[in-house]
Structures are given as structure tokens and as C-alpha cells.
Amino acid sequence: MKNNIKEEQQFQPQKQEFLFEGINYKILLIGIGVIVLGFILMSGGGSDNPNVFNEEIFSFRRIRLAPTAVLIGFGITIYSIFKKTK
């Protein structure tokens, strides 16, 4: 009788479990999106002519807003990793 129970347990397929819940993956994707948005905001502002200086590179968007968005995105991503469910 004990042998039959052990054999049945061996042949049962293992259920694959994910490391995180679905909400963790959603929050992670939101964080990655905010990081990408920050890098998009940071791009541009260069000059076509290397001998001409363009003041646009020091705009509020590139100096304050974009790095803040990237840091917030990293914070959201870290939160999604540490968030416990159930």
C-alpha cells in the first residue's frame, strides 16, 4: 500500500510556480516604463555644428525632470521586487 502511494506521488506533474504574483510584474513593467520615459526626456539638445554651443542641453527637462523620472522608476521597480503578496 505504501509503495503505491509513493509511486503515485512520483508520477504527478509538478506545478510550475512563478517567483512573483501578477501584480508584481505589472508594477515592474510600470517602473521600467517610467525609466524609459526618463531616458527619452533626457535625449536631444545637442547641436548640429560642433563649433556652436546650444544652451538647450541645460534645460529644466534634461537637468531636473528626466533624472528624477529615472530615479522614481528605479524606486517603483525596487518596490515591485520587495512587495509581498499573500
C-alpha positions in Angstrom: 0.0 0.0 0.0 2.8 2.4 0.9 4.6 1.6 -2.4 1.5 2.6 -4.4 1.3 6.0 -2.7 4.9 6.7 -3.3 4.6 5.7 -7.0 1.6 8.0 -7.5 3.4 10.9 -5.9 6.4 10.4 -8.2 4.3 10.5 -11.4 2.3 13.6 -10.6 3.4 16.5 -12.7 5.0 19.4 -10.8 3.0 22.6 -11.0 5.3 25.5 -12.1 5.3 28.4 -9.8 6.3 31.9 -10.7 8.6 33.9 -8.4 6.2 36.8 -8.1 2.5 37.4 -8.3 0.9 39.1 -11.3 0.6 42.5 -9.6 4.4 42.5 -9.0 5.0 42.1 -12.7 2.6 44.9 -13.6 4.3 47.2 -11.1 7.7 46.2 -12.5 6.6 47.0 -16.1 5.3 50.4 -14.9 8.7 51.1 -13.3 10.5 50.1 -16.5 8.2 52.4 -18.5 9.0 55.3 -16.2 12.7 54.7 -16.6 12.4 54.6 -20.4 10.4 57.8 -20.3 13.1 59.4 -18.3 15.8 58.5 -20.8 13.6 59.7 -23.6 13.2 63.0 -21.9 17.0 63.2 -21.4 17.8 62.8 -25.1 18.4 65.5 -27.6 19.6 69.1 -27.1 22.8 68.7 -29.0 24.0 71.0 -31.7 24.3 70.0 -35.3 27.5 72.0 -35.6 30.2 71.0 -33.1 31.6 74.6 -33.0 28.3 76.1 -31.8 27.2 75.7 -28.2 23.5 75.0 -27.6 22.0 76.2 -24.3 19.1 73.8 -24.7 21.3 71.0 -23.2 20.9 72.7 -19.8 17.1 72.9 -19.9 14.9 72.0 -16.9 13.7 68.9 -18.7 17.2 67.4 -19.1 18.7 68.5 -15.8 15.9 68.0 -13.3 12.8 66.3 -14.8 14.5 63.4 -16.6 16.8 62.2 -13.9 14.0 62.5 -11.3 11.8 60.3 -13.6 14.6 57.7 -13.9 15.1 57.6 -10.1 11.4 57.3 -9.5 11.3 54.5 -12.0 14.1 52.7 -10.1 12.1 53.2 -6.9 9.0 51.7 -8.4 11.0 48.8 -9.8 12.6 48.1 -6.4 9.2 48.3 -4.7 7.8 45.7 -7.1 10.5 43.3 -6.1 10.0 43.8 -2.4 6.2 43.8 -2.4 4.8 40.8 -0.6 1.5 39.2 -1.7 -0.5 36.7 0.3 
